């Protein structure tokens, strides 16, 4: 759709293009503004979730860039509204609109064949994507292809094509992380309330135990426990106080964390790059072997190594995994240094949030039959608590007399032999839009 191409005015095909613009504007006006349900229902059932995903992505883009929704159905207004966009944003919007028009007219999604082939070759992307969708549906997180966000909005799951395109666009940057083993895909429903996710998590573990009586990994009836500060921690207090959980802190100091609330992150996600309500994450899998080519489908999540047992991974840029007996503050400093240093072995990585860890645990349990972080627990360096900075270092793992999964806290200034840290890669990198 050449409306957004910088060379339109001087193009000899401007007249035919203008006709195409008006046709597309009519389609957009009907599909986004007027007859959403009728247009959606005219599509094959298997493509309706994709319709909602694309539609929401276009709406999020226009809101983030101050473009009125009404202008989508009026070519003159749309041309004027997009005149101040940067070339990358212009091209991104053009691609979104082209994909949307293709879906409505052709009754099937547009496919970036090159990106899909790349994702399949290096990440087994289709198998991993289907596995994640199946898990999310099975445990009740994903309903009709979407989640209900903490803000009341519905967030469709990113499509396979969206994920493949984002990986392909950043393939040179991500190759280093892929060589280091970050190939295990997780689709994290970050936009859900933590309370709702913890409830699903607990029920899923109970169901797993009942369905697999042969497993003896659980020590009692208590399957999951969480410190009280996690409950409702991502929502504002009754009197309008800021939420207790701060995501992606830079510093672990009262009033100077430079982190964000969940609602703030959801607002920042309404950009061309991100997938609102979701994190696309890559972990190191349990079956990663740095001495071999990654020919197997990634399974499970790699454990945190005991002190002195970490194995260096990578080809050009070598990476030593973070081992046990490290402090929370040291982990944060490694992440902060990596944001400013492209030569850091931890560049493009970020700490885990509770949402990340809960989904990682479920994925690991379903794929391996084992509990995640049962030997060495994991600091959640993708968060901290707002008001309590003593004895509140967030940590997750397996422990206690019931050998149960938990979200907890521990001492701030100490290192413990049974606690380490795990980072993961986010696509796009969180600091590309969250830190803006």
Secondary structure, DSSP 4 states (H G I P E B T S, - for coil): -GGGSTTGGG-TTHHHHHHHHHHHHHHHIIIIII-HHHHHHTS-GGGHHHHHHHHHHHHHHHHHTT--GGGGG-HHHHHHHTTTS-HHHHHHHHHHHHHHHHHHHHSS----HHHHHHHHHHH-HHHHHHHHHHHHHHTTS-BTTEEE-TTS-EEEPPPHHHHHHHHHHTHHHHHHHHHTTEEEEEEE-TTS-HHHHHHHHHHHHHHHHHH-TT-----SS--EEE-GGGTTTTS--TTSPPPSEEES-S--STT----B-HHHHHHHT-SSSS-TT-EEEEEE-TT--TTS---SPP-S-PPPPPTT----B-SSS-BPPP-SS--HHHHHHHHHHHHH-TTSTTTTEEEPPHHHHHHHHHHHHHHHSS-TTSSSEEE-TTEEESS--SS-EEEEEEETTTTEEEEEEE-SS---TTEEE-EEEESS-GGGTT--
